Amino acid sequence: MILPCSCLRGIPPFLAPGCTSGSVDPRGVASEGIAVLAAYQRRQKDHALGDDPDYVALNDQARIQSDIAIYFRDYDDLKSCGSRVADADAWKVIKRMSSGERLWYRVGAYMAQRIEASKGRVVLVDLVKQGPTKFIATYKSLGSPHT
């Protein structure tokens, strides 16, 4: 059974066949990002940040700023597709966000770091529970580089 896009609640949120590009739920950026961030302190204590490409990217300001720009460009492009059925280009974006460049993980962890530093852990956890729209809006309200 294939669930409609609005029913996809897994992590990360892949599109089911026939879903529309504009219905892509960016849930992955919040949930995957906080998962990367959750292990950050422990990996830092164990001197293991260099062992994982996500943490290497997260600690490289030029790289993470580039990833943020790519994430929001792609996210905005997908949203602008509206009800058009996801095509091969949309699938490439989803793959880049979830596996290839791992933008959900890296950019999400960066957003979570910024939110936690500014608003605190309790607010961060609450935002993840509220969903990606509020998470992204709060990040943008911090005067992030992409705005």
C-alpha positions in Angstrom: 0.0 0.0 0.0 1.4 3.4 -1.0 0.5 6.2 1.4 -0.3 9.6 0.1 2.3 12.3 0.8 0.3 13.8 3.6 0.4 10.5 5.4 4.2 10.0 5.2 5.5 10.4 8.7 8.7 8.4 8.4 12.2 9.7 8.9 13.4 10.8 6.4 10.3 11.6 4.4 10.6 10.2 1.0 8.0 10.8 -1.7 5.7 8.0 -2.7 5.1 7.5 -6.4 2.5 9.9 -7.7 3.2 12.6 -5.0 3.6 16.1 -6.0 6.8 18.1 -5.8 5.2 20.9 -3.8 3.9 18.5 -1.1 7.4 17.5 0.0 7.4 17.8 3.8 10.7 19.1 5.0 10.3 17.0 8.2 13.7 15.5 7.6 15.6 18.8 8.1 14.3 19.0 11.7 14.3 15.4 12.7 17.5 14.3 11.0 19.2 17.5 12.0 18.5 17.1 15.7 19.6 13.5 15.5 23.0 14.6 14.2 23.2 17.4 16.8 22.2 14.9 19.6 25.5 13.0 19.1 27.7 16.1 18.6 28.8 16.7 22.2 29.6 13.0 22.7 31.6 12.8 19.5 33.4 16.0 20.4 34.3 14.6 23.8 35.6 11.4 22.2 37.5 13.4 19.5 35.4 11.7 16.8 34.0 14.6 14.9 36.5 14.0 12.1 35.3 10.4 11.6 32.0 11.4 10.1 31.4 13.5 7.0 28.3 15.2 8.5 30.4 16.6 11.4 33.2 17.6 9.1 30.8 19.6 7.0 29.1 21.0 10.1 32.4 22.4 11.3 33.5 23.8 8.0 31.8 27.3 7.8 32.3 27.7 4.0 30.9 24.2 3.3 27.9 24.6 5.6 27.0 28.0 4.2 27.1 26.5 0.7 24.9 23.6 1.9 22.4 26.0 3.4 22.2 28.0 0.2 21.7 24.8 -1.8 19.1 23.5 0.7 16.9 26.6 0.5 17.3 26.9 -3.2 16.1 23.3 -3.7 13.4 23.6 -1.0 12.0 26.7 -2.5 12.1 25.2 -6.0 10.2 22.1 -4.8 7.6 24.2 -3.0 7.1 26.3 -6.2 6.1 23.2 -8.2 2.8 23.1 -6.4 0.6 20.2 -7.5 2.8 19.0 -10.3 3.7 15.3 -10.0 7.3 14.8 -8.8 9.5 14.3 -11.8 13.1 13.1 -12.2 14.5 16.5 -11.2 12.4 16.5 -8.0 13.6 13.0 -7.1 17.2 14.2 -7.6 16.6 16.9 -5.0 15.1 14.5 -2.6 18.1 12.1 -3.0 20.5 15.0 -2.5 18.8 16.1 0.6 18.5 12.6 2.1 21.5 10.7 1.0 23.9 12.3 -1.5 24.8 15.6 0.1 22.8 14.8 3.2 21.4 18.3 3.4 18.6 17.3 5.8 21.2 16.0 8.2 23.9 18.7 7.9 21.7 21.8 7.3 19.2 20.5 9.9 22.0 20.1 12.5 23.3 23.6 11.8 19.8 25.1 12.1 19.3 23.1 15.4 22.6 24.4 16.7 21.6 28.0 15.9 18.2 27.6 17.5 19.5 26.0 20.6 22.2 28.6 21.1 19.7 31.4 20.7 16.5 30.0 22.3 17.6 27.1 24.4 17.2 23.3 24.3 13.6 23.3 25.6 12.5 25.5 22.7 14.5 23.5 20.2 12.9 20.2 21.3 9.4 21.8 21.2 10.0 23.1 17.7 11.0 19.7 16.5 7.7 18.3 18.0 5.7 21.1 16.3 7.1 20.2 12.9 9.4 21.5 10.2 7.4 24.6 9.3 7.9 26.2 12.7 11.4 24.9 13.0 12.4 26.5 9.7 10.6 29.7 10.5 12.3 30.0 13.8 15.7 29.4 12.2 15.0 32.1 9.6 14.0 34.6 12.3 17.5 34.4 13.7 18.8 36.4 10.7 20.4 33.5 9.0 22.7 33.9 6.1 20.3 32.7 3.4 17.6 35.4 4.1 
